[in-house]
Structure formats: structure tokens, C-alpha cells
Amino acid sequence: MPAASPAARATPVRGRPRSQRCDDLLEVAASVFARRGYRQADVQEIADALGVGKASLYRRFPSKRALFLAATDHGLRQMHAEVLDAASREPDQLRQVAAAIRAYLEYFDRNPQHVELLIQERAEFRDRDTPTYFAHRKSNSARWRKLYEALMSEGRLRRMPVDRLMEVISHLVYGTMFTNFFVGRTRTPARQADDILDVVFHGILADGRNGARRPRAGRRRT
């Protein structure tokens, strides 16, 4: 899936706050790397799109590899910020899970260039012990572990190893994100999130173990 042209996305960086300039730089770099591929991408094209000198990029990032990995890291930081923001706006903890999954799928749907960078990182930098995506997932796991443990303590989720639950949900949304990228999505990210939660929290059997239907997760009760 092609990313937008960097020239169309870029805004001159001079005169903007330093943090915004850095975001602009990394977004343009992500667009170029996604469109050209890591090996064919030219740092000069990134510099030209930003209206800065190539030397200024190398002062901040000593190599093309460093710039690529910084762009990949930036995309995941942005994604996690949006996920946490979406979850924080929900007072109910179970609905926080639903909001987080929706925000995750919506982010990558809007930013396919960051999916492309994850693919390229795996292809080009197989020497890395932990790919950027999984490093971010690990660093952000404590918050979700605490949430799932609280839901189990409240009796809203059945008791099970928390790592098992987190891994299943993580793999489902990760796989959905890549499937959307490669073949396109047929449903909105919100609908996909609802489908994931429905299958995970309610299963595929008609009734629960006690013979009563479980309440639907992630939806407001009336």
C-alpha cells in the first residue's frame, strides 16, 4: 500500500517548535522509506522535502539506519499515545480494552507507512535481538497487565494466566493490522475491534459454562 508523497506531507521545519520539527522530520522520513524502500531511499530526498541541508540530518542521526529506526520508533510512540488517550477517556475498564483496540487499528489504517516500516525493519535488520514493535509492546505491557488483573479480581473476566490473555489479544490485533495492510479491510476498525472482543470475551459457543449467556463486552449497558 503506497504512502503519501513526502513533498505533499512535508511542511518547512524552520520556525516551528523543536519537538514539532522532529516529528515532521520523522514523518517525512517514514514516508520516503515506505515509498522507496530502505535500500533505495536517499537521505537527500528527505532533506529536500523538509527544506534543510543533508548535513543537518546527519548531525542528528549519524546514519541512514539510525534515521530509519528513529522513524519506526516514532510511529510506534505515536500509536501508543493514541491508544492510551482513547483508553483514558473510558471510565469503565472493560470498555478501555475495546477503545484501545479500536484506536490501534484506526492508527495503522490512517498510517500505512508505519506498517511498511515494520516489514522493512524485519527484512533489513534481522540482526536486531528485539524488533522495535516488540520492544514497545513489552515496555507498555505493565499498564494492561494491571487492568486485566483488576478485571479478574472484580469477577468480570474469568481467572487465567494474564500473560496468556495478553498474548492472545495482542496476536489478534497484530495479525488484523497486517491483514488490513496486505489485502485491505472489509469492515471499519471499530467493527473489527468489536468482532475481536466478541470472539475473545464470549467465545464461539452458544452458552457460557453456567448455561447463561455472558453480557457483551465493550458495550454500554442500558
N, C-alpha and C positions, 0 to 999 in steps of 0.2 A: 504494500500500500504506500504510495508516494507521499512524502512530506511536502509541506508548502515550501515554495521558493524562499530562500533566506533573504533575498532582496526585498520580497514582499512583506516579510515579517519584521525586518530589522528597523530599528529607529536609531538615529545618531546617538552615541553614548555620551558625548561631551555635554556638560552642564546638568547631568542627571545625578541623583544621589548615588553614592558608591555602591550600595547594595543592589540598586536597580540596574546600574551599569553592568555589574557582574551577572545578574540574572539575564539581561539582554544578550551578553556575550555568550553565555552557556546555551541559551535557547537557539541562537543563530548557529552555534557550533553543532548542536544536536540536529538541526535541520540539514546542515551540509553533510554531516556524517551519515545521516539516514538516507539522503538522496544519492550521494556519491559512493557510499561505502567507505570503510575506514582507509583502505589502501589507496583508493583513488582520490580521497578528499585532500584538498590543498588548504593549508592554513592561510595562505594569501587570500583565498576566496572569502574566508571568514572575516579576515581583517578588512577587506574591501567592503563587505556588506555592512560592517559596523562603522566604517569611516575612520579607522585607526590604522596605525602602522603595524606591519607584521612583527617588528621587533618588540612592540609593546605587549603583544600576546605572549611572546616567548619570555618576557620578563616575569610574567605572572605564571605561565605554565611552561616549564623547561623543555617539553617535547610534545609532539602530536599525541602520543599515547597519554600523557598526563592530561591534556586538554580533553581527549575523548572520555577518559574515566571521570573527569570532573563533570562533564556534561551528562554522563549517565547517572552519576550520583545526584546531580541537581534535579533531574527528572524525578527520581525516586523520593527525594526530600519534598518536592512539591506535591507529589501524590500522597505521601503520608500526612502532610499538613492538611490537605483537603479531606482526607479520611477522618482524621481526628476532629477537625472542625465540624464535619457532618454529624459525627457520633456525639460530640459535646452538646449539640442542640436538642438532643433527645433525652428527656428526663428518665425514661424507662430503659433499664439496662438491656433488655432483650431487643428493644427497638434500636438501640445503639448498634447492635450487630448488623441489623438489616440496613441501617443508614450507612454504615462503614462499607458494606459490600457494594451497595449502590454507588457510593462515591468512588470507590476503587474502579469499578467497571466504567463509570462515566468518564473518569480521568483519562484512562487509556483509550477510550473511544474518541475523545477530543484530541488526544496527543499520540497518534500512532507512531510518530518519530521516536518516541521514547521506548516503544515496544521494539522497533527496529534496532535501537542501540543495544538492548538486552540480547538480541540474537547475535549481533555482530561481536559483542564482548565475548560471548561463549566461543564463537568461531575464531577470533583473532588472539584471544588472551587465555588460552587453555592452561597456561602456567599458573594462573591465579588460584590459590587454595580455595578461596571463597568468592564466588561472583558477587558483584555489587548488590544484586537483588536479594540474595540470601543473607548477606551481611546486614542489610536494612531490616529484613524480616526478623532476624534474631534480635537486633537492637530494640525493636518495637514490640517484642513479644510479651514483656512483663505486664504491660497495661491490659492486654487481652486475657492473659492468664488470670489476673486478679478478677476481671469481670466474669469470666466463666466460673471461677471458683465461687464467687458470690452468688451466681445464679443457681449453682448446685446446692449451696448452703441453704438457699431460700426454698429449695424443692422445685424450682421452675425447670431445671434440667436434671435428668437422672444422673446419678453418680457414675463416673467413668474416669479413666486417666485423662487429665486435662490435655496433656501432650497429644494424645490420640485424637481428641476432638479438634484441637487447633490444627493439626496436620491435615485432617480430612477437609476441613473448611478451606484452609489455605490452598491445598492442591486443587480443589474445585474452582475457586475463583481464578487461580493462576492459569489453569487449563482453559477456562472460559475466555479469559483475556486473550490468549494466543489463538484460540479457535476463531474469535471475532476478527482478529487481525488477518489471519490467513484466508478465511473463507467468507468473512462478512457476517454480521449478525442479522437474525431474522426477527428479533424482539428487542425492545428497548432495554438498556441496562437495568432500569427499575424492575421490569418484568423478569429479567434473568435473575436478579437478586432474589425476587420473591420465589422463583422456581427452585433456586438452590436451597433457600431456607425451608421451603415446604418439604422437599425431599429429605434434607438433613434432620430437621426437627420433628417431622411427622412420619417419616418413613414411607414405604410403599404398601404396607398392609392396611386393610380397611379399618381395623380397630386396634386400640392400644392393648397392652397385656391385661389390663383390668376390664376389658370389654367396652370401655367408654372412649369416645373419640377425644383426642387431645385438642386443646384450644390452639388456634392458628397463631404461630409466632410472627412477630414483626408487624402485626396489625392492631390498630387501636380497638379497644373493647368499647362496645356501646351499652 
